[in-house]
Amino acid sequence: MNSNKKYTDEELIFQFQKGNERAYLELVNRFKDRLLNFVFGYVHSKETAEDIVQDTFLKLYTSADMYKEIAKFSTWIFTIAANLAKTELRKRKRRKIFSITDMGFDDKDYEIPSESNAPEKNITSKHQIKYILKAIHQLEEPFKTVLILRDIQELSYEEVSNIVDVSIGTVKSRINRGRLKLQKILKNLNK
């Protein structure tokens, strides 16, 4: 593998299918953070998200030959991660496990920070992100998935459509409805 050339994801998976281990490592490096953020949106636990992403890469390693160039590689890998996350959520429901993150918010007022360079700005923006993710976590499954893929992972409508296996029109509708539902949840959390 020439280290000066920038390979596409699809070229890397094909090289890995031919036995090039460095191509696999490059795919892991490219996707680990994006997948971790994506899966965290489902399970709301860093440790569980890390386990699921690790399982995703294990599945990639053991089942790389299953990938065919019907869809983009990113769509394929995100679909694997989404399926593993959904399986984990089903297991949780059966075991009726509740994590601390499932508990309610405390009754603090939520303020939108100013754009000044105040030292607390980073802390506030981290709080905002947690706040928004908690609200997204309360959405029903179809809305949560498309919002995470489109608004957090910034995937195209077509990629989201391929991952969730519905039409682009349905994806756009779910995103719009999901955003409206999210606004209501955020308003209720502010009360």
N, C-alpha and C positions, 0 to 999 in steps of 0.2 A: 504494500500500500504506500503510495507516494504521499509523504506527509505535507508537501507543499500544495497539493490539490485539494480543493474543498469538494467532497463527495456529497451527493444528495442522500437522503435517508434511504431511498429505494436502492441506490447503488451499494450502500453499506450493507443492507440486509442481504442483497444478492451475494456480496463478497463473503458475508458470514455464512450463508448457506453453502458456500464452496469451502468453508473451513477456516476462514480468516478470523482469528480470535480478536485481533485489534479492531476490526470493524464492529464487533459486538460491543467492545468497551467504549468505542466512540458513540454508538447508539445509546448506551447507558448514560454517558456523560451529557448527551444532548437532551435526553428526555427525563432524567431523574427528578429535577426540580419541578418541571411542569406537571409531571404525573403526581408528585407528592402534593402539590397545591390542589390539583384536581380531585384526588382521592380524599384529601382532608375535607373538602367541601361536602363529601358524602358522610364520612364517619365521624368527623369532628373530634378526632383524637390523633395527635401526632404519632404516637407509637403504633397505633393500628394502621394509620396511613403508611408509615414506613414499612410495616410488615406486608401490606398489600402491594406496595410498589416493588418490594423485593420479590414477592410471589409473581408479579407481572413480568419481571426480568428473568426469573427462573423459567416461566412459561415460554418466554421469548427464546431462551437458550435451548430448551428442550423441544420446542415446537416450531423452530424457525422455518422449517421446510413447509409448514402450513401456510405461510404467507405467499400469496400470489399477487401479481400486480393488477388486481382488479380495483383495489382502492389504494389511496395513499398509505404509506407506512404509518404515518401519525394517526390516521383514522383507525387502523388495525390495532395499534398498541393502546390507544385510548379506549377502544372497545373492550379489550382484554381487561384493562384496569377497572373500567366501569362495571363489568360483569363480576369481577372479584369483589368489588366494593358492595354491590347489591347482594351478593351471596353472604357477605359478612353482616349486612344489616338484617337479612332474614334470620341468620343464626342468633343475632342479638335479640330479636323479637321472640324467638322460641325460648331463649334462656331468660328473657325478661331482665336483661342487665341494664342498669341505669348508671351513667357516668356523671360525674360532677358537672360536666359541661351541659348535661341535659336539664340541670336545675334552672330555676328562674333567675332573671336578672335582679340585681339589687335596685332599689328605688332612686338611684342617683339621676339627676338631670343630665341630659345629653346636650352638649353644646357643640356647634360647628366651629372649629378653630379658625382664627384669623389667618391670613396668609403671611403674617410677620415671621421673622426668623427667631421666634421665641424658643428657648431651650426645651420647653415642654412640647414643641410641635411634633417631634418624632413619637413621643409617648402618646400624644393625642391621636395621631394618624394610626398608630398601632391599635389604639382603642377603637377607632372608627372601623378599621378592617375587621377586628374581632366582632364588633357590634353588627356589622353588615353580614358577615359570615353566619353569625348566630341567627339572624333574621332569615337568611337564605335557607338555613338548615330547617326552618319551620315550614317551608313551602312543601306542597305535595310533590312527589317524586318527578313527574314529567316536567314540572316547571323548574324545579331545583336543578335538574340535570342540564337543561338547555341554557339556563342562566349561567351556570358555572362554565360550561363549554364556551359560550359566546362572550359573556362579559368579563369573566375572570381569565380564562385561557385564551381569549381573543381568537378563537377559531372562526373560520368563515361559515356562513349559513350552510353551504354545501357540505363542509366537513361535519358540522353538527348533525345535519340530516343523515349522513352516512353512519355516524356513530349511534344515533338513537333509532335509526332505521324507520324514519317517517319522511314524508315529503317536505320540501323546503317551505312550502306554504304553511304546513302544520308547525314547523319549527318557528317561523316568524310569528304565528299566532300565539304559540305557547310562550315565546319570549315576551311579547307584548302583554299578555295576560299575567305572566309571572312577574313582570316589572310592576304592574298595577297592584298585584297581591303583596309584593315586597314593600311597596310604598305604604300600604295599609298596616302591615306588620310593624314597620319602622315607626309610623305615627303612634301606634298603640304602645310600643315600647317606650316612647317618649312621654307618655301620659303619667 
